[in-house]
Amino acid sequence: MREDERIWAVKELLFDYVKSPSLRHIRDPHSLIKLAQEIVRRIDRGNAIWKKWDGQREVLLKSAIGCWIPVEDMRDFLNRMPGPPLTTTDVAQRLVL
């Protein structure tokens, strides 16, 4: 999610939150927690950085750590699996973890 979209998403949630004629809920800790969770959920929705390593990709890469496989070849193989495209940097940094 681009920065402009993130700002718009937060503004939209805040405007909806304060739209109520009753101002009592604005100070309610439970309501604030729900608002904070929704803001984070909405912003993170488009962020695929952690979604790259779901499923079999993570298992396969961890099993290949003890082997010498060129990073580019590993990246090409992993990119044939379901999920967002990986960069060489993604694979190289994950191999170090």
Stockholm file with secondary structure:
# STOCKHOLM 1.0

chainA/1-97         MREDERIWAVKELLFDYVKSPSLRHIRDPHSLIKLAQEIVRRIDRGNAIWKKWDGQREVLLKSAIGCWIPVEDMRDFLNRMPGPPLTTTDVAQRLVL
#=GR chainA/1-97 SS CCHHHHHHHHHHHHHHHHTSSCCGGGGCHHHHHHHHHHHHHHHHTTCCTTGGGCTHHHHHHHHTTTSCCCHHHHHHHHHTSSSSCCCHHHHHHHHHC
#=GC SS_cons        CCHHHHHHHHHHHHHHHHTSSCCGGGGCHHHHHHHHHHHHHHHHTTCCTTGGGCTHHHHHHHHTTTSCCCHHHHHHHHHTSSSSCCCHHHHHHHHHC
//
